[in-house]
């Protein structure tokens, strides 16, 4: 076991991180503005890069880092406090994410998410692969209205997975014990979670930000367009992931005849579908209709989400106390409000266009399919440098999309490919806990007692 750092060593580490962040910020800020970039551009770029680096190194919690970055941008004049600094908080895409967090709370408060998972286990759970498919289908059903990977994987699926694993005497204590069942189910959930996040615009917090950045470069992506594009590849992936994982990382327990009975017992304890669950189901269906037909009905996605919240509040399914206590939603508002505002400012000052042109120059002379392949792979594997999907998307999506378009790639196609990759790289590595909604099931399970070592 690693030794617990002493307070003095922790302070020294924090000081080193802060000094590194300040040094990188100043190094970028004092670069002379290139042609076409506003004189404030490199100062803004330095503060933005410093903020992203701080989100990676985490000398302070995520929300605190964002506030410090915003303060630095305002006090240095990189962002005008009256007209620029707070524009990100008025962004409809940011509020769509926050609203979706509140809607997702309804699945947890009513117990509907757990009921759906138990129904699938009762039907499919006679084998370890069947249980994995049941968890995958649950994730798929919840994904359209749950922009938090953590809420789906950690709040709904993980407790059921852990319970089923314990019945099979699978615990995180030893390699042999966790390989009985728990590790297989959790590893499968990681990859399924990344796929379901990619399938729907409202399934991961960073997707609306990618949508908005794409719109700025000429690609209009509606909720329905994103879902239609992700439907076939997503369903194919969900169909093969549990089967492939059972061969690459097989559990030693393959038959789970007790699982359906256990699920039925849990369902019996839950009782009949409650009035609140029925309201949640009706609201969920209504939201899917408004989001998928929004372009035809002229209904804004953010407006539809707030209609859903209004219904849940008026019917008593949610109360203001539920909304006020949802720290993840409010932290997400702060996180995106600051970073989206910074990214918009970089766009206005010409920095994004300049960097995109430099990246595009690296693929000059290549056909657009090969250029997009190289850019996509680079964008994907750069995730090793980031602590969260959302920070990666905010920092890099617009740059790589600009480069792909400059290389001749079809705008909508490139926007969707990079949008999907912004979710799929979430299964690439174990990350620190990033901003709410961006952390994967791995971060969630590591934060829960006894689950961390299940990833060995």
N, C-alpha and C positions, 0 to 999 in steps of 0.2 A: 504494500500500500504506500502511496506517496506521502511524504511528510507534510503536515499542515504548516503553511508558512507562518512565521512569527509576525507580530504587528510591525516590528521594525523592518523586516525584509519586505513585507507587503507595501509599506510606505515607500521604501527605496524603489521597488518595482513601479509603483504608481508615479513617482517622480521621473523615472527614466522614460516612462510612456508619455508623460506630459511634455518633457523636453523634446522627445522625438516628434511629437505632434506639432509643437510650436516651430521646430526647425523646418519641418516639411512645409508647413503653412507659409512661413516667411520666404523659404526658397522659391516657392511657386509665385508668391505675391510680388516678389521683386524682379521677376522676369519681365523685361521690356515688352509692352504689348505689341504683338505682331500686326502687320497690315490687316485692316478690316476688323480689328478687335477694339472695342471701346477702351479708353484709358483706365477705366475701373475694372476692366475684364479680368486681368490677372490677379488683382486683389480679391475679387469675388471667387475666382478659381482657387486661389490659395486657401481661402476660408472654407470653401466647399470640400476640397481635398482633405483639409485638416479635420473637418467634421466627419467625413467618411472614415478616415483613419482612426479617429477617436471611437467611432462606432465599432470598428474592428478590434481595437485594443482594449476598449471598455475601461478607461480609468475612472469613469463615472457611469451610472446607469444610462440607458438609451435616451430617456426623456431629458435628463440633465444635460447630456451632450448636445442635444438639439437646441436647448435653451441657450447654452453657452455659445454655440455657433451663431445663433440668431443675434445674440447680443453683440458679438464681434462684428457681424456684418453691418449692424446698425450704427455702432459707435465709430466705425472706420469710414462710413459713408459708402461702402460697397452696395448697401441697399438703403434707400431713403425710408426712414421710419414712417413717414406719412403716406407715401404712395406706392411703396414696393415691398417692404419687409413683411407685411401681414397679408399679402395677396393670396398666398397659398391656403390660408384658412377660409377663403371664400370660394375655393375651387370645388365645383360640383362632384368631381371624381373622388375627392377626399371625403366628402360627406356621404357619398354612396357607400364607401367602405365602412364608415362609422355606423351608418344606418343598418348595413348588413350584419354587423356585429350584434346590434340589438335584436335583430330578427333571429339570429342564431341562438341568442339567449333563450328564446322561446322553446327551442327544441330541448334544451337542458332543463329549464324550469318545469315544463309540462311532463318531462320524462318520455316524450314521443321518440326522441332519438334512440334511447335505450330500448324501447318497445320494438322499433323497427329492426334493430340489431338482433334481438332475441327471436323475433319471428323468422329471420333468415337462418339463424343457427338451428332453430327447431326443425326447419325444413331440410337444411343441407349439412348439418353438423355431424354426421355419422363417421366422418373421416377427418384427418387433419387438413387435407386439401379442401374438403367441403366447408369446414369452418373458415378457412382462409377466403374462399369464395363468398361466404356469407358476410364476412367483414368487408370485403371489397364492394359488394352490392350495397351495403349500408353506407359506406363512404360515398358511393356514387349517388345515392338517393339524397343524402344530406348536402352534398357539395354545392348545388346551385345557389343555396341561400346561406352558406356558411363560409365567409371569407377568411376564417381562421383555421389553418391546418391544425392548430393546437386544440381548438374546440371539438373538431371532428375526431381526430385521432386520439387525443389525450382525454377529452371530456366524455366521449361516448364509447369508443372502441376499446381503449386501453383497459378500463376496469373489467370489461367482459373477457378480453383476452387473458388478463391475469387470472381471473376466476377460473376459466377453463383450463389454463395451464396448471394451476394449483391442484385441481381435481386429478390431473395426470401426474402429480408429484413432480412437476417441473418448476423449479425455483432458480433464482439467479445466483445461488450460493456456489455451485460448482459447474464446470463445463459440461459434465455428463448430464446433470440435472436440467440445465437450461436448454440443452440440445434435445431433450425429450419432446418438447412441443413449443415452449415459450419463445425461444429465439426465432424459430421458423415463422411463427405468426407475427411477431413484431417486425422482423426483417421484411416480410411480405407487405405489412401495413405501410412501412416506409415508402416503398416503391409505388404501391397503389395510391397512397396519399399524394404523391407528386403528380401522378397521372390525372387523378380526379381534379386536382387544383388547376391543371392545364386545360381541362375540358370546358370550363365555364368562366365567363368574365367575372362573376361574383364569387368564385370558389377560392380565390387567394387575394390577399390585400393588395399585392402589387399589380394585378392585372388591369384595373381601371387606370392606373398611372401609365402603364404601357399603352393602353387604348388612347389616352389623351395625348401622349407624345406622338403616337402614330398619326393622329388627326392633324397635329401641327405640321406633319410632313406629307399630308395629302391622302392618308389612308383612313377612311371612315369605317370603323368597325363597330357594328351594333352588337348587342347581347346575342341576338339570333345568329349573326354572321360568325361570331366566335364559336358558339356552340355547334353550329353546323359544320364548321371546319374541323373542330376537334372531335366530333362524334365518332366517325369510323376509326381513325387511328386510336382514339381513346378506348373504345370498346374492344378493339383487337388486343391492345396492351392488357386491359383488365382480364381478358379471357385467357391470356397465356402466362401472366406473372405468377399466380399461385402454382401453376403446373411447373413452370421453369424453376421457381425457387425450391419446389419440392425435390428437384433433381440437383440443383447447385448447392443447396443448403438444407438437406433433408432432415426432418425430425426422426427421432428413433421411435416415436409413437405415431403410427399411421392410422390406427383405428380408434375412434372416440365415440363408442356407442352410448356413453353416458351423457354426452353433450346435448342431444335433443331433449332428453328427459329433464336435464338440469334447466335448459332454456324454458321448457314448458312450465316447470315449477315456478320459475321467476315470473313468467307471464301470468300465472295464476295469482301470484302475490300482488302483481300490479292491478289485477282486476279488469273490468271492462274499460273500453276506451272512454276516457273522461270527456266532459264537455269542453274543457280547455284544450285537450288534444284535438278534438274535432275542429275547434276554431283554428288551431294552429295548422291543421291539414288544409282547411279551406283557404286560409290566408296564403299558405305556401303555393297552392295551385293558382290562386289569383295572381300572385307575384310572378310566377313563371309565365303566365299568359301575358301580363303587361310587359315583362322584359322581352319575351320572344317576339311579341307583335308590336313592340314600342314604335318601330319605324312606321308601320302601317297606321297605327292609331295616334301617332304624334304624341306619345307619352314618354317623357324623359325618364331614364332609368333611375335617377336619384329621386325624382318625384314619386315614382312607383314604390320605391323602398320606403319612403316616408308615409305613403298611404298604408303600407303594410304595418308599420309601427303604430300608426294611428288606430288601426283596427284592433291590434293587440292591446293597446292601452284602453280603448273604449270598452272592450269586452272583458277587461280585467285579467287577461292572460298574463300581461306584464303590467307592472306599476312603475311609477317614477323611481321608487327605491331600487328596483332591478336595474334601471338604466343608470342611475347615479352610481351604483355600486360596481358597474362594469368598468373596472380600471383599464382593461385591455382596449376598450373602445376609445376612451378618452386619451390614453397614451398614444394610440394610433393617430388620433386627430392631431396631437402635438407633433408626432414624428413626421407625418406626411405634410402637415401644414408648413413646417419649416423646410423640409427637404424639397418639396415640390416648388415652394417659393424660390428657393435657391437655384434649382434647376431652370426654372422659368427665367430668372435673372441672367443666368449664364447664356441662355438662348438669346435674350434681348441684347446682351452685350457682345454677341458674336463669337463667344468661346466655343459653343457646341459645334457651330458650323466649321470653325477653323480646325478643331480636333477631328471632326468627321472627315474633312478633306484630307488631313494627314493620314488618317487610317485608310481611307479609300486609295490613296497614292500607293500604299503597300501592295494593293492587289491590281494595280493598273496594268492593262494589257491582257488580263485574264478574262475569259468569258464569265458572264454573271453567275452561271450555276456553280462554277468552281470558286469564284470569289465569295459567293454567299456561303458555300460550304466551309471555306477557310474562316470567314468572319464568324459564322455560327459556332464552329468548334472553338475558336478563340474566346468568344463570348461565354461559351459554356464552361470551359476550363478555368477561366478567370475567377470562377466562383471560389476556387481555393483561397483567394485573397480576401473574401468577404465573409462577414459573420452572419449575414441574413440575405434572403432572397430580395427583400424590398430595397435594402440599401444598394444591392447590386443593380437592380432594375433602374432605380432613380439615377444612379451614377453613370451607367453604361448603355442603357437601352437606346436612348436617342442618338448617341454617338455612333453606335454600330448600325442602326437603321439608316442614318444619314449616309454612312459609308456604303452600305449595300445598295441604296438607291443610286448613289453616284457611280457604282460599278455596273449599273444597268438592270438590276433586279426589279421585277414587278413590285410596285409599292405595297399593295395589299398582301401579296404572298410573303414578302420579306418581313412585313410587320407581324404577320401571324406566326411565322416560323420563330422569330426572335421572342414573340410573346409566349409561345409554348415552351421554348427553352428556358424562359425566366421562371418556370415552375419545375421543369424536369431536373435542373441542376440542384434542386433541393434535396434529391436523394443521392447526391454525389459524395457527400462527406458529412461527418458529424460536426455541427457548428455550435458556436455559443448561442445562448438564448438571445435572439435578435428582437426587433420590435414585435409587439403583439400581432399575431396573424401571420407572421412570416416564418416563425420557427417550425421546424418539422416535428413529427412524432418523436424523433430521437431526442430532441431537446426536452420535450415534454416528459418522456419516460425517464430520462436521466434525472429530472427534478423530483421524481416520485420515489419513495422509499423502496429500495431493493430492486429497482428496475434497471439501473444503469448497466450493470454487468451483463445483462441479457444480450448485449450487442456483440459480445466476444465471439 
